[in-house]
Each structure stands twice: as structure tokens, then as C-alpha cells.
């Protein structure tokens, strides 16, 4: 979606600021980082506030708190995906961060081989619009569960003032 936005005419990119929703804990420049891919596709004029995931292990919580202190009072849009297990951001099934209500960012346990830094539900609740992008046939079931507001998947717990789901043909065909 960012690639499509980057190619769209008429966007004043110098007015756009992006705060990451989640990120793998990995060294800077790693191909595993979402930031590496964002920097490839977004125009240079965009201000991207990178999650501080390459801090030493004992400093990650402190770095997360400093990052959260940079947040605006509200976000215009929170752009989220949907995993085959119903996760969104790095709010994954059975992880203790699902219960975090006293801070905007948390550090997850290991998920798909990596710990992650993620926005929590309280931070996501400050988005005026939640935008889900759902792609691939393997997302049919979780998309159906999201649309049914199935409480067993983490994505259905995202508080939404307004929500929009963009799904490709593979994900949307039931």
C-alpha cells in the first residue's frame, strides 16, 4: 500500500509523519526490519519516526517509553495488516502484551523467531481511522473472523472510531 501511496499524485509528502506500528528487534539496515522496506518505497520528504529496536536488550523498555513520548495526541490513520493467526501489529495470540493497558508500546515475546516492539491497544485507540490491508488466500479465514468481530483473534480487539478494510480478491473470496 505504501508503494501505491508513494506513486499517487498530489500528496504533500513533506507534511506526512509516520510512526511505526511494530518492528522486529534487529540491527539497523536489516532486511528483517519493516523500516528498511519503508525507506525504500517512501519519498525522502516523509518524516519517519523509527522504532528504537536496535537498543541493547536491557534498554528496550526505556527506549520504547521515549519513543511513545514522541507520539501526537492522536493519529490520523493507523495502517495495520492481518496475520493468518488473526494478529495485527505485533499483537499476537497468547502474548502477554495483549493485556498491556498502562503504556503505548510493549516488547513481545518471541514470535516467528523474533521479539518485537509494538503499539498496544491503548495507543491504537487514539487513531481516528484504522485501516486494515489484507492480502492472500491464506487470510480468508482471519478476515472473516475480523469482520465477524470474533473475540478469539487479537485484531478484533483493536478499538476503532472508524475502520476500513482493503482486501485483495484472494483474501475476500469466501
C-alpha positions as CSV (number, residue, x, y, z in Angstrom):
1,X,0.0,0.0,0.0
2,X,2.9,2.4,0.8
3,X,4.2,1.8,-2.7
4,X,0.9,2.8,-4.2
5,X,0.7,5.9,-2.0
6,X,4.2,6.9,-3.0
7,X,3.2,6.8,-6.6
8,X,0.0,8.8,-6.1
9,X,0.0,12.4,-7.4
10,X,-0.9,15.3,-5.2
11,X,0.3,14.1,-1.8
12,X,2.3,16.7,0.1
13,X,4.8,14.3,1.4
14,X,6.6,17.0,3.4
15,X,3.6,17.1,5.6
16,X,3.4,13.4,6.3
17,X,4.8,11.9,9.5
18,X,4.9,8.1,10.1
19,X,5.3,6.4,13.4
20,X,5.8,2.7,13.2
21,X,3.1,0.4,14.5
22,X,5.5,-2.5,15.1
23,X,9.0,-3.6,14.3
24,X,11.3,-6.6,14.8
25,X,14.2,-6.2,17.2
26,X,17.1,-6.4,14.8
27,X,20.1,-4.4,13.8
28,X,19.7,-1.2,11.7
29,X,19.5,-1.9,8.0
30,X,18.5,-5.5,8.4
31,X,16.2,-6.9,5.7
32,X,14.0,-8.2,8.6
33,X,13.1,-4.7,9.5
34,X,9.9,-3.1,8.3
35,X,11.7,0.2,8.3
36,X,14.2,-1.0,5.7
37,X,11.3,-1.6,3.3
38,X,9.5,1.7,4.2
39,X,12.7,3.7,3.5
40,X,12.9,2.0,0.0
41,X,9.4,2.9,-1.1
42,X,8.5,6.2,0.6
43,X,9.6,9.6,-0.8
44,X,12.5,11.2,1.1
45,X,10.3,14.1,2.1
46,X,8.3,11.8,4.5
47,X,9.3,12.1,8.2
48,X,9.5,8.5,9.5
49,X,9.9,8.1,13.3
50,X,11.7,4.8,13.5
51,X,11.1,2.5,16.5
52,X,14.3,2.2,18.6
53,X,14.7,-1.6,18.2
54,X,18.4,-1.7,17.9
55,X,19.0,-0.6,21.5
56,X,20.7,-3.0,23.9
57,X,18.4,-5.7,25.3
58,X,18.3,-4.1,28.8
59,X,17.4,-0.7,27.4
60,X,14.5,-1.7,25.1
61,X,11.7,-0.8,27.5
62,X,13.2,2.6,28.2
63,X,13.7,3.2,24.5
64,X,10.1,2.2,23.9
65,X,8.9,4.7,26.5
66,X,11.0,7.5,24.9
67,X,9.5,6.6,21.5
68,X,6.0,6.7,22.9
69,X,6.7,10.2,24.4
70,X,7.1,11.5,20.8
71,X,3.5,10.5,19.8
72,X,1.0,13.1,18.9
73,X,-2.2,13.3,20.9
74,X,-4.0,11.3,18.1
75,X,-3.1,9.6,14.9
76,X,-4.9,10.3,11.7
77,X,-4.6,6.8,10.5
78,X,-3.2,3.5,11.8
79,X,-2.3,1.3,8.9
80,X,-2.5,-2.4,10.0
81,X,-2.1,-5.8,8.4
82,X,-3.8,-9.1,9.4
83,X,-1.9,-12.3,10.0
84,X,-3.1,-15.8,9.3
85,X,-3.4,-16.3,13.1
86,X,-5.5,-13.1,13.5
87,X,-2.7,-10.9,14.8
88,X,-2.2,-7.3,13.9
89,X,0.8,-5.1,14.6
90,X,2.7,-7.5,16.8
91,X,-0.3,-8.2,19.0
92,X,-0.2,-11.9,18.6
93,X,-2.2,-14.7,20.1
94,X,-1.2,-15.7,23.7
95,X,1.4,-13.0,24.1
96,X,1.2,-11.1,27.4
97,X,1.3,-7.7,25.5
98,X,-2.3,-8.3,24.7
99,X,-3.1,-7.4,28.3
100,X,-0.9,-4.2,28.4
101,X,-3.1,-1.2,29.2
102,X,-0.7,1.1,31.1
103,X,1.6,2.0,28.2
104,X,1.5,2.7,24.5
105,X,4.3,0.4,23.5
106,X,5.4,-3.1,24.7
107,X,8.1,-5.6,23.9
108,X,6.7,-9.0,22.8
109,X,7.9,-12.5,23.5
110,X,9.4,-14.4,20.5
111,X,7.1,-14.6,17.5
112,X,8.2,-16.2,14.3
113,X,11.8,-16.2,15.6
114,X,12.0,-12.6,16.7
115,X,11.0,-10.4,19.6
116,X,9.2,-7.2,18.6
117,X,8.3,-3.7,19.7
118,X,4.6,-3.0,19.1
119,X,1.9,-0.4,19.7
120,X,-0.6,-1.6,22.3
121,X,-4.4,-1.3,22.1
122,X,-4.4,2.0,24.1
123,X,-2.1,3.6,21.5
124,X,-4.2,2.3,18.6
125,X,-7.3,3.6,20.2
126,X,-6.1,7.1,19.5
127,X,-6.3,6.6,15.7
128,X,-9.1,8.4,14.0
129,X,-9.1,5.7,11.3
130,X,-8.0,2.1,11.5
131,X,-7.0,0.8,8.0
132,X,-6.5,-2.9,7.6
133,X,-4.8,-4.2,4.5
134,X,-5.4,-7.9,4.0
135,X,-3.9,-9.9,1.1
136,X,-3.7,-13.5,0.1
137,X,-5.9,-16.6,0.2
138,X,-4.4,-17.6,3.5
139,X,-6.1,-14.6,5.0
140,X,-9.7,-15.6,4.1
141,X,-10.5,-17.2,7.4
142,X,-8.9,-14.5,9.6
143,X,-10.6,-11.8,7.5
144,X,-13.9,-13.5,8.0
145,X,-13.2,-13.6,11.8
146,X,-12.2,-10.0,11.9
147,X,-15.4,-8.9,10.1
148,X,-17.4,-11.0,12.4
149,X,-15.7,-9.3,15.4
150,X,-14.5,-12.7,16.7
151,X,-13.0,-12.0,20.1
152,X,-10.6,-15.0,19.8
153,X,-8.3,-13.1,17.5
154,X,-6.2,-10.1,18.6
155,X,-7.1,-8.0,15.6
156,X,-10.8,-7.9,16.7
157,X,-9.8,-6.1,19.9
158,X,-8.4,-3.0,18.1
159,X,-10.6,-0.1,19.3
160,X,-11.9,1.7,16.2
161,X,-13.6,5.1,15.9
162,X,-13.8,4.3,12.2
163,X,-12.4,1.3,10.3
164,X,-11.8,0.4,6.7
165,X,-10.7,-2.9,5.3
166,X,-8.9,-3.2,2.0
167,X,-8.8,-6.8,0.9
168,X,-7.4,-8.3,-2.4
169,X,-9.5,-10.7,-4.4
170,X,-7.8,-13.8,-2.9
171,X,-8.5,-12.7,0.7
172,X,-12.0,-11.5,0.0
173,X,-13.3,-14.5,-1.9
174,X,-15.1,-16.8,0.6
